[in-house]
Amino acid sequence: MGRDNDFAGRTIALTGGASGIGLATAQIIYGRGGTVSIADVEEAALEKAGKSFGDHARLLLTKVDVSNRKDVDQWIA
């Protein structure tokens, strides 16, 4: 099993991260010290997901339509 700080100092970008496997992955990475940037097309789902983290010190939530190149470029920039 990994250490508690496996992702300390790293930033992870996740698409579709506001629910399901994406959210579970984000929570694990965050719990292991990583900074997590979650993108999802569903703004309400992003808000709900954000509440599950409590502390938002290393969390960025962004509404992104991954089929729109401009959205993705702005998110990653």
MDAnalysis code that builds the backbone (N, CA, C; Angstrom):
import MDAnalysis as mda
import numpy as np

u = mda.Universe.empty(231, n_residues=77, atom_resindex=np.repeat(np.arange(77), 3), trajectory=True)
u.add_TopologyAttr("name", ["N", "CA", "C"] * 77)
u.add_TopologyAttr("resid", np.arange(1, 78))
u.add_TopologyAttr("resname", ["MET", "GLY", "ARG", "ASP", "ASN", "ASP", "PHE", "ALA", "GLY", "ARG", "THR", "ILE", "ALA", "LEU", "THR", "GLY", "GLY", "ALA", "SER", "GLY", "ILE", "GLY", "LEU", "ALA", "THR", "ALA", "GLN", "ILE", "ILE", "TYR", "GLY", "ARG", "GLY", "GLY", "THR", "VAL", "SER", "ILE", "ALA", "ASP", "VAL", "GLU", "GLU", "ALA", "ALA", "LEU", "GLU", "LYS", "ALA", "GLY", "LYS", "SER", "PHE", "GLY", "ASP", "HIS", "ALA", "ARG", "LEU", "LEU", "LEU", "THR", "LYS", "VAL", "ASP", "VAL", "SER", "ASN", "ARG", "LYS", "ASP", "VAL", "ASP", "GLN", "TRP", "ILE", "ALA"])
u.atoms.positions = np.array([
    [0.835, -1.175, 0.000],
    [0.000, 0.000, 0.000],
    [0.879, 1.237, 0.000],
    [0.391, 2.331, -0.554],
    [1.159, 3.562, -0.667],
    [1.266, 4.322, 0.638],
    [2.202, 5.243, 0.640],
    [2.366, 6.127, 1.801],
    [1.274, 7.181, 1.799],
    [1.096, 7.843, 2.943],
    [0.067, 8.874, 3.074],
    [0.339, 10.109, 2.239],
    [1.585, 10.356, 1.859],
    [1.924, 11.561, 1.117],
    [2.445, 11.262, -0.288],
    [1.985, 10.182, -0.892],
    [2.429, 9.772, -2.230],
    [2.354, 10.899, -3.253],
    [1.367, 11.774, -3.135],
    [1.121, 12.794, -4.146],
    [1.488, 14.204, -3.681],
    [2.139, 14.331, -2.541],
    [2.539, 15.649, -2.039],
    [3.418, 16.342, -3.072],
    [3.116, 17.616, -3.340],
    [3.889, 18.387, -4.307],
    [3.494, 18.158, -5.751],
    [2.489, 17.364, -5.984],
    [2.030, 17.072, -7.350],
    [0.630, 17.626, -7.562],
    [0.373, 18.036, -8.788],
    [-0.963, 18.496, -9.159],
    [-1.521, 17.538, -10.195],
    [-2.718, 17.057, -9.948],
    [-3.374, 16.092, -10.820],
    [-4.619, 16.738, -11.416],
    [-4.771, 16.649, -12.735],
    [-5.950, 17.166, -13.430],
    [-6.840, 15.989, -13.810],
    [-8.103, 16.038, -13.384],
    [-9.047, 14.955, -13.656],
    [-10.271, 15.480, -14.388],
    [-10.605, 14.850, -15.506],
    [-11.850, 15.182, -16.192],
    [-12.930, 14.223, -15.716],
    [-14.158, 14.696, -15.694],
    [-15.257, 13.863, -15.211],
    [-15.091, 13.498, -13.752],
    [-14.448, 14.376, -13.006],
    [-14.094, 14.066, -11.632],
    [-15.118, 14.431, -10.581],
    [-16.293, 14.869, -10.990],
    [-17.287, 15.311, -10.011],
    [-18.149, 14.178, -9.471],
    [-17.987, 12.983, -10.014],
    [-18.786, 11.860, -9.527],
    [-18.113, 10.541, -9.892],
    [-18.623, 9.482, -9.323],
    [-18.190, 8.133, -9.665],
    [-16.708, 7.871, -9.442],
    [-16.115, 7.142, -10.383],
    [-14.707, 6.757, -10.282],
    [-13.799, 7.984, -10.262],
    [-14.146, 9.010, -11.048],
    [-13.338, 10.228, -11.071],
    [-13.276, 10.897, -9.714],
    [-14.407, 11.002, -9.043],
    [-14.452, 11.614, -7.715],
    [-13.699, 10.759, -6.703],
    [-13.888, 9.461, -6.762],
    [-13.177, 8.567, -5.839],
    [-11.667, 8.689, -6.031],
    [-11.230, 8.778, -7.274],
    [-9.810, 8.951, -7.573],
    [-9.303, 10.274, -7.010],
    [-10.068, 11.343, -7.226],
    [-9.691, 12.662, -6.715],
    [-9.563, 12.643, -5.193],
    [-10.484, 11.986, -4.521],
    [-10.458, 11.928, -3.059],
    [-9.238, 11.169, -2.550],
    [-8.874, 10.104, -3.232],
    [-7.685, 9.335, -2.832],
    [-6.429, 10.177, -3.011],
    [-6.296, 10.809, -4.175],
    [-5.116, 11.637, -4.447],
    [-5.034, 12.789, -3.454],
    [-6.149, 13.443, -3.208],
    [-6.199, 14.556, -2.252],
    [-5.819, 14.070, -0.855],
    [-6.352, 12.928, -0.487],
    [-6.055, 12.358, 0.822],
    [-4.601, 11.976, 0.998],
    [-3.910, 11.780, -0.110],
    [-2.485, 11.431, -0.064],
    [-1.601, 12.639, -0.363],
    [-2.159, 13.831, -0.175],
    [-1.352, 15.042, -0.229],
    [-1.301, 15.772, -1.549],
    [-1.970, 15.280, -2.572],
    [-1.924, 15.922, -3.881],
    [-2.858, 17.110, -4.004],
    [-2.519, 17.993, -4.920],
    [-3.414, 19.068, -5.323],
    [-4.244, 18.520, -6.470],
    [-5.545, 18.722, -6.426],
    [-6.435, 18.127, -7.417],
    [-7.236, 19.208, -8.130],
    [-7.182, 19.173, -9.456],
    [-7.994, 20.050, -10.294],
    [-9.034, 19.174, -10.976],
    [-10.287, 19.368, -10.604],
    [-11.379, 18.561, -11.143],
    [-12.147, 19.372, -12.175],
    [-12.335, 18.776, -13.335],
    [-13.146, 19.385, -14.386],
    [-14.350, 18.499, -14.646],
    [-15.489, 19.136, -14.825],
    [-16.706, 18.399, -15.155],
    [-17.662, 19.360, -15.841],
    [-18.514, 18.842, -16.693],
    [-19.477, 19.676, -17.409],
    [-20.680, 20.022, -16.535],
    [-20.908, 19.253, -15.488],
    [-22.055, 19.448, -14.604],
    [-21.678, 20.321, -13.406],
    [-22.069, 21.583, -13.434],
    [-21.703, 22.526, -12.370],
    [-22.265, 22.113, -11.009],
    [-23.500, 21.634, -10.981],
    [-24.107, 21.203, -9.713],
    [-23.337, 20.024, -9.119],
    [-22.883, 19.119, -9.971],
    [-22.105, 17.972, -9.498],
    [-20.763, 18.427, -8.933],
    [-20.163, 19.449, -9.549],
    [-18.909, 19.999, -9.035],
    [-19.098, 20.577, -7.634],
    [-20.178, 21.324, -7.451],
    [-20.457, 21.916, -6.140],
    [-20.646, 20.834, -5.084],
    [-21.389, 19.804, -5.435],
    [-21.622, 18.693, -4.504],
    [-20.304, 17.974, -4.194],
    [-19.506, 17.747, -5.223],
    [-18.217, 17.078, -5.029],
    [-17.321, 17.888, -4.107],
    [-17.307, 19.197, -4.301],
    [-16.475, 20.062, -3.473],
    [-16.784, 19.937, -1.999],
    [-18.045, 19.772, -1.678],
    [-18.459, 19.636, -0.278],
    [-17.906, 18.362, 0.359],
    [-17.623, 17.361, -0.447],
    [-17.127, 16.096, 0.094],
    [-15.668, 16.181, 0.534],
    [-14.970, 17.258, 0.165],
    [-13.564, 17.411, 0.525],
    [-13.362, 18.173, 1.827],
    [-14.356, 18.935, 2.251],
    [-14.186, 19.743, 3.462],
    [-13.218, 20.878, 3.205],
    [-11.952, 20.646, 3.477],
    [-10.886, 21.621, 3.265],
    [-10.599, 21.727, 1.762],
    [-10.549, 22.945, 1.243],
    [-10.311, 23.137, -0.194],
    [-8.930, 23.713, -0.476],
    [-8.002, 23.532, 0.439],
    [-6.680, 24.139, 0.299],
    [-5.954, 23.693, -0.967],
    [-6.174, 22.464, -1.403],
    [-5.483, 21.927, -2.574],
    [-6.480, 21.415, -3.611],
    [-7.589, 22.129, -3.755],
    [-8.661, 21.681, -4.641],
    [-9.109, 22.811, -5.557],
    [-9.221, 22.513, -6.840],
    [-9.740, 23.460, -7.820],
    [-10.871, 22.769, -8.573],
    [-12.038, 23.394, -8.606],
    [-13.206, 22.855, -9.305],
    [-13.534, 23.780, -10.473],
    [-13.608, 23.223, -11.685],
    [-13.838, 24.041, -12.870],
    [-14.850, 23.377, -13.792],
    [-15.845, 24.155, -14.225],
    [-16.792, 23.649, -15.220],
    [-16.091, 23.663, -16.574],
    [-15.964, 22.486, -17.179],
    [-15.266, 22.336, -18.454],
    [-16.030, 21.355, -19.330],
    [-16.231, 21.736, -20.573],
    [-16.771, 20.829, -21.585],
    [-15.573, 20.328, -22.379],
    [-15.167, 19.078, -22.158],
    [-13.950, 18.569, -22.796],
    [-14.069, 18.443, -24.309],
    [-15.276, 18.562, -24.846],
    [-15.430, 18.556, -26.305],
    [-15.162, 19.943, -26.896],
    [-14.935, 20.933, -26.017],
    [-14.661, 22.305, -26.440],
    [-13.191, 22.613, -26.141],
    [-12.388, 22.691, -27.187],
    [-10.940, 22.893, -27.035],
    [-10.618, 24.142, -26.206],
    [-11.367, 25.221, -26.415],
    [-11.126, 26.465, -25.681],
    [-11.322, 26.253, -24.176],
    [-12.378, 25.535, -23.793],
    [-12.616, 25.224, -22.379],
    [-11.418, 24.489, -21.775],
    [-10.950, 23.479, -22.491],
    [-9.838, 22.666, -21.994],
    [-8.572, 23.511, -21.884],
    [-8.282, 24.295, -22.909],
    [-7.089, 25.145, -22.886],
    [-7.123, 26.124, -21.716],
    [-8.284, 26.721, -21.451],
    [-8.408, 27.662, -20.338],
    [-8.250, 26.955, -18.996],
    [-8.761, 25.748, -18.899],
    [-8.658, 24.985, -17.653],
    [-7.203, 24.626, -17.351],
    [-6.484, 24.166, -18.353],
    [-5.121, 23.685, -18.160],
    [-4.105, 24.822, -18.073],
    [-4.414, 25.966, -18.647],
    [-3.447, 27.088, -18.684],
    [-3.012, 27.533, -17.315],
])
